[in-house]
Amino acid sequence: MDDNEKRILDSWQINALLWTKAIRNKQIESRAIATDAAIVKAVSQLNPRTFLDIGCGEGWLSRQLFSLGIDGWGVDFCADLIEAARHSGDSRFVVCSYSDLALQRFSTINYFSCFICNFSILGECALDEIAKAGHSLLEDKGKIIIQTLHPIIACGDSTYFNGWRETSWQAIADEPFYPTPWYFRTLESWINQFHALNYRLLNLHEPCDPKTNKPISIIFVFERQ
C-alpha cells in the first residue's frame, strides 16, 4: 500500500472521535451552510429506491435518507466511526474497505440504485475501487453521486494538476485533528476517469457559499453504462 494511502487510514482511526463530535455539534461551517443540504437534495432529486453511503463516517447522511423513507446501507473502513453510526440503534452500517466493496454482501439489498460518496474519495485508488464495485453492486443505469471540494477553489495557489496534497483542518473549531493527505484531481480528470470506467456524467452541481457566492463544493452524478 502506498504510504499516503496508509496515512489516510491511520489518520481517520486517530480522528474518529473528534470527527464524530464535529459532525454532531455542527462545527464545520461549510457543511452547515451549504454542503449537507446539497448532497441530500442531489440524492432526493434522483428518487432512488436504495443507496449505499460509501465512507459514511458516523452515519449522519444515511440516517437522514432513512428518515426520508429511502432504504440503504452505510460502509466505512474505520470501526470506530461505524460503532458511532450504530449507536443510534440502526444496524445498517458495516465495516468495509473500498477495495472489498465488490465482495461485501448486504442482507436486505442485492443491488443499489445509487452509491453516495460525500467527501469520501480521498485517496488515489478510491475512485477506481468504487467505480469497479458499481459494476457488480449497482442496478442497471445505477448512479454514483460524489460531493467533493471544488477543484478550482481547492487548488488554491498550487499548480492545477493531479497530485497529493495535505489537508488543513483550520475550519473545524479548534480541535487538534491529526493531518492527513488527500489526492487532488482536476475537473477534467474526475470526468475522464469515470468515463474510462464506463460511467457517463449525468449531471453536475456547484453549491455556493451564500456569503461569497463562490463555489464551496462540486457534486458529480455519474450513470453506469
Secondary structure, 3 states (H helix, E strand, C coil): CCHHHHHHHHHHHHHHHHHHHHHHCCCEHHHHHHHHHHHHHHHHHCCCCEEEEECCCCCHHHHHHHHCCCEEEEEECCHHHHHHHHCCCCCCEEECCHHHHHHCCECCECCEEEEEEECCCCCCCHHHHHHHHHHHHEEEEEEEEEEECCHHHHCCCCCCCCEEEECCCCCECCCCCCCCEEEECCHHHHHHHHHHCCEEEEEEECCECCCCCCECCEEEEEEEC
